[in-house]
Amino acid sequence: MTTTPIQTLPDTYALLLEKTSQSGFTMASDPLTCSLLRTLAASKPAGRFLELGTGTGLSTAWILDGMDQQSTLVSIDNDPAFLALAKETFAADPRLCLQLADGGDWITANATEKFDYIFADTWHGKYLLLDEVLELLNDGGLYLIDDMLPQPNWPEGHAAKARQLMDYLDTRTDLLLTRLNWASGIIIAVKKSSGAD
């Protein structure tokens, strides 16, 4: 697949990337993945968005850039230092609610919430409490994960976990899936309508 240049960067991205580099955060989603996040965000006007794993806010910047002004994004992280960078960057954006919380605790406490778009970029919602997070999706909602292709920072045994995750998602009859062997390896899933066969 030929990779074409990304059209434009979010206004906040360059400065945030510099701050991220200085902070020592090394788990950021790559720009190709982020570009896809932005494009898909634009498909959910007046949508409710959830990001599990804010980090310093790099992927958050792209999601916000694709959202319209009637949409809202809740983004969760458990690291106060990294979340502080995101808060500083996005303080003026009323569409965003940043929350310092353990992912598992937040998912359990918000089990009745519904979202149109979920980007799970941390263990919770991906390798932990996956079923619970998929229950948060509205019909037609997007569930997105990255880092499904082998990564140099994967610990011993992680490849097997990634394979088990992909195999499990294939068994879900309530989802339509596409795997992309592109960027860091992406899975896009859509929650089928409860009335669908």
Secondary structure, DSSP 8 states (H G I E B T S, - for coil): ------S---TTHHHHHHHHHHHT------HHHHHHHHHHHTTSTT-EEEEE--TTSHHHHHHHHHS-TT-EEEEEES-HHHHHHHHHHHTT-TTEEEEE--HHHHHHHTTT--EEEEEE-SSBTTTBSHHHHHTTEEEEEEEEE---S--TT--TTHHHHHHHHHHHHHH-TTEEEEEE-STT-EEEEEE--TT--
